[in-house]
Amino acid sequence: MEGKISHSGLLARSPEGHAARGMQIKGNEDLWVEIQANTFRNWVNEHLPKDLRVLDLSQDLCTGVRLCALVEALRGKPIKPSWNKRPVNQHHYLENVTCALKAVMWTS
């Protein structure tokens, strides 16, 4: 089951959003959100190793494994402290997501 993606902020914010250029958004919100989600998923997959490809954003990022790998790829260095590459429970998932978010905050 695919997670629901919010429709808030239905405004293309970059030239990369050319797939929706000229599209009448009103009445096509679901299509627009799907285009944006697919664009983001493709961007994420460009930066992740092949064995960590994302198919469903809401499911594949929830353990924090792909999120940590993405942050490391974008930063060009490992996240410290190390994250759990084989999480088995919700506690591990939360630790991974927290590590990724802290790494992004410290990089900014």
Buried (B, 14 or more C-beta within 10 A) or exposed (E): EEEEBEEEEBEBEEEEBEEBEEEEBEEBEEEBBEBBBEBEBEEBBEEBEEEBEBEEBEEBBBBBBBBBBBBBBEEEEEBEEEBBEEBEEEEBBEBBBEBBBBBBEEEE
